[in-house]
């Protein structure tokens, strides 16, 4: 499927923003945010997120993020999970998925 140049530019911008959020959050968020780094509220929530973070296949990551978002809609880790989802869609060359996940990521940090 061929995408218009403007859509590709938006996708690349979202990918770049998403990746810069990952880098800036990993390095500076605990210092800039008085609440510190995102925290799981329960051991089960942390385990569910770790399944996302350690998934070896992009499709598994995407599915695990959907499950996580459904089960933990108010999780502090949801923004990070959406970043993982955005990168997973990029790895499978799903531009529409990148746009959707990127938008969720940005809305989570707005």
Contact map, one row per residue, 1 for C-alpha under 8 A:
11100000000000000000000000000000000000000000000000000000000000000000000000000000000000000000000000000000000000
11110000000000000000000000000000000000000000000000000000000000000000000000000000000000000000000000000000000000
11111011000000000000000000000000000000000000000000000000000000000000000000000000000000000000000000000000000000
01111111000000000000000000000000000000000000000000000000000000000000000000000000000000000000000000000000000000
00111111100000000000000000000000000000000000000000000000000000000000000000000000000000000000000000000000000000
00011111110000000000000000000000000000000000000000000000000000000000000000000000000000000000000000000000000000
00111111111000000000000000000000000000000000000000000000000000000000000000000000000000000000000000000000000000
00111111111100000000000000000000000000000000000000000000000000000000000000000000000000000000001000000000000000
00001111111110000000000000000000000000000000000000000000000000000000000000000000000000000000000000000000000000
00000111111111000000000000000000000000000000000000000000000000000000000000000000000000000000000000100000000000
00000011111111100000000000000000000000000000000000000000000000000000000000000000000000000000001001100000000000
00000001111111110000000000000000000000000000000000000000000000000000000000000000000000000000000000000000000000
00000000111111111000000000000000000000000000000000000000000000000000000000000000000000000000000000000000000000
00000000011111111100000000000000000000000000000000000000000000000000000000000000000000000000000001100110000000
00000000001111111110000000000000000000000000000000000000000000000000000000000000000001100100000001000100000000
00000000000111111111000000000000000000000000000000000000000000000000000000000000000000000000000000000000000000
00000000000011111111100000000000000000000000000000000000000000000000000000000000000000000000000000000000000000
00000000000001111111110000000000000000000000000000000000000000000000000000000000001001000000000000000100110000
00000000000000111111111000000000000000000000000000000000000000000000000000000000001000000000000000000000000000
00000000000000011111111100000000000000000000000000000000000000000000000000000000000000000000000000000000000000
00000000000000001111111110000000000000000000000000000000000000000000000000000000000000000000000000000000000000
00000000000000000111111111000000000000000000000000000000000000000000000000000001001000000000000000000000000000
00000000000000000011111111100000000000000000000000000000000000000000000000000000000000000000000000000000000000
00000000000000000001111111111000000000000000000000000000000000000000000000000000000000000000000000000000000000
00000000000000000000111111111100000000000000000000000000000000000000000000000000000000000000000000000000000000
00000000000000000000011111111100000000000000000000000000000000000000000000000000000000000000000000000000000000
00000000000000000000001111111100000000000000000000000000000000000000000000000000000000000000000000000000000000
00000000000000000000000111111111000000000000000000000000000000000000000000000000000000000000000000000000000000
00000000000000000000000111111111100110000000000000000000000000000000000000000000000000000000000000000000000000
00000000000000000000000011111111111110000000000000000000000000000000000000000000000000000000000000000000000000
00000000000000000000000000011111110100000000000000000000000000000000000000000000000000000000000000000000000000
00000000000000000000000000011111110100000000000000000000000000000000000000000000000000000000000000000000000000
00000000000000000000000000001111111110000000000000000000000000000000000000000000000000000000000000000000000000
00000000000000000000000000000111111100000000000000000000000000000000000000000000000000000000000000000000000000
00000000000000000000000000000100111111000000000000000000000000000000000000000000000000000000000000000000000000
00000000000000000000000000001111111111000000000000000000000000000000000000000000000000000000000000000000000000
00000000000000000000000000001100101111100000000000000000000000000000000000000000000000000000000000000000000000
00000000000000000000000000000000001111110000000000000000000000000000000000011000000000000000000000000000000000
00000000000000000000000000000000000011111000000000000000000000000000000000011000000000000000000000000000000000
00000000000000000000000000000000000001111110110000000000000000000000000000111000000000000000000000000000000000
00000000000000000000000000000000000000111110110000000000000000000000000000100000000000000000000000000000000000
00000000000000000000000000000000000000011111110000000000000000000000000000000000000000000000000000000000000000
00000000000000000000000000000000000000011111111000000000000000000000000000000000000000000000000000000000000000
00000000000000000000000000000000000000000111111100000000000000000000000000000000000000000000000000000000000000
00000000000000000000000000000000000000011111111110000000000000000000000100000000000000000000000000000000000000
00000000000000000000000000000000000000011111111111000000000000000000000000000000000000000000000000000000000000
00000000000000000000000000000000000000000011111111100000000000000000000000000000000000000000000000000000000000
00000000000000000000000000000000000000000001111111110000000000010001000000000000000000000000000000000000000000
00000000000000000000000000000000000000000000111111111000000000000001000000001000100000000000000000000000000000
00000000000000000000000000000000000000000000011111111100000000000000000000000000000000000000000000000000000000
00000000000000000000000000000000000000000000001111111110000000010000000000000000000000000000000000000000000000
00000000000000000000000000000000000000000000000111111110000110011000000000000000100100000000000000000000000000
00000000000000000000000000000000000000000000000011111110000010000000000000000000100100000000000000000000000000
00000000000000000000000000000000000000000000000001111111000000000000000000000000000000000000000000000000000000
00000000000000000000000000000000000000000000000000111111110110000000000000000000000000000000000000000000000000
00000000000000000000000000000000000000000000000000000111110110000000000000000000000000000000000000000000000000
00000000000000000000000000000000000000000000000000000011111110000000000000000000000000000000000000000000000000
00000000000000000000000000000000000000000000000000000011111111000000000000000000000000011011000000000000000000
00000000000000000000000000000000000000000000000000000000111111100000000000000000000000010001000000000000000000
00000000000000000000000000000000000000000000000000010011111111110000000000000000000000000000000000000000000000
00000000000000000000000000000000000000000000000000011011111111111000000000000000000110010000000000000000000000
00000000000000000000000000000000000000000000000000000000011111111100000000000000000010011000000000000000000000
00000000000000000000000000000000000000000000000000000000001111111110000000000000000000000000000000000000000000
00000000000000000000000000000000000000000000000100110000000111111111000000000000000000000000000000000000000000
00000000000000000000000000000000000000000000000000010000000011111111100000000000110010000000000000000000000000
00000000000000000000000000000000000000000000000000000000000001111111110000000000000000000000000000000000000000
00000000000000000000000000000000000000000000000000000000000000111111111000000000000000000000000000000000000000
00000000000000000000000000000000000000000000000110000000000000011111111110000100000000000000000000000000000000
00000000000000000000000000000000000000000000000000000000000000001111111110000100000000000000000000000000000000
00000000000000000000000000000000000000000000000000000000000000000111111110000000000000000000000000000000000000
00000000000000000000000000000000000000000000000000000000000000000011111110000000000000000000000000000000000000
00000000000000000000000000000000000000000000100000000000000000000001111111100100000000000000000000000000000000
00000000000000000000000000000000000000000000000000000000000000000001111111100100000000000000000000000000000000
00000000000000000000000000000000000000000000000000000000000000000000000111110100000000000000000000000000000000
00000000000000000000000000000000000000011000000000000000000000000000000111111100000000000000000000000000000000
00000000000000000000000000000000000001110000000000000000000000000000000001111110000000000000000000000000000000
00000000000000000000000000000000000001110000000010000000000000000000000000111111100000000000000000000000000000
00000000000000000000000000000000000000000000000000000000000000000001100111111111110000000000000000000000000100
00000000000000000000000000000000000000000000000000000000000000000000000000011111111000000000000000000001100110
00000000000000000000010000000000000000000000000000000000000000000000000000001111111100000000000000000000100000
00000000000000000000000000000000000000000000000010011000000000001000000000001111111110000000000000000000000000
00000000000000000000000000000000000000000000000000000000000000001000000000000111111111000000000000001101100000
00000000000000000110010000000000000000000000000000000000000000000000000000000011111111100000000000001100100000
00000000000000000000000000000000000000000000000000011000000010000000000000000001111111110000000000000000000000
00000000000000000000000000000000000000000000000000000000000011001000000000000000111111111000000001001000000000
00000000000000100100000000000000000000000000000000000000000000000000000000000000011111111100000011101100100000
00000000000000100000000000000000000000000000000000000000000000000000000000000000001111111110000001000000000000
00000000000000000000000000000000000000000000000000000000011011000000000000000000000111111111000000000000000000
00000000000000000000000000000000000000000000000000000000010001000000000000000000000011111111111011000000000000
00000000000000100000000000000000000000000000000000000000000000000000000000000000000001111111111011000000000000
00000000000000000000000000000000000000000000000000000000010000000000000000000000000000111111110000000000000000
00000000000000000000000000000000000000000000000000000000011000000000000000000000000000011111110000000000000000
00000000000000000000000000000000000000000000000000000000000000000000000000000000000000001111111000000000000000
00000000000000000000000000000000000000000000000000000000000000000000000000000000000000001111111111000000000000
00000001001000000000000000000000000000000000000000000000000000000000000000000000000000001100111111100000000000
00000000000000000000000000000000000000000000000000000000000000000000000000000000000000000000011111110000000000
00000000000000000000000000000000000000000000000000000000000000000000000000000000000001001100011111111000000000
00000000001001100000000000000000000000000000000000000000000000000000000000000000000011101100011111111100000000
00000000011001000000000000000000000000000000000000000000000000000000000000000000000001000000001111111110000000
00000000000000000000000000000000000000000000000000000000000000000000000000000000000000000000000111111111000000
00000000000000000000000000000000000000000000000000000000000000000000000000000000011011000000000011111111100000
00000000000001100100000000000000000000000000000000000000000000000000000000000000011001000000000001111111110000
00000000000001000000000000000000000000000000000000000000000000000000000000000000000000000000000000111111111000
00000000000000000000000000000000000000000000000000000000000000000000000000000010010000000000000000011111111100
00000000000000000100000000000000000000000000000000000000000000000000000000000011011001000000000000001111111110
00000000000000000100000000000000000000000000000000000000000000000000000000000000000000000000000000000111111111
00000000000000000000000000000000000000000000000000000000000000000000000000000000000000000000000000000011111111
00000000000000000000000000000000000000000000000000000000000000000000000000000110000000000000000000000001111111
00000000000000000000000000000000000000000000000000000000000000000000000000000010000000000000000000000000111111
00000000000000000000000000000000000000000000000000000000000000000000000000000000000000000000000000000000011111
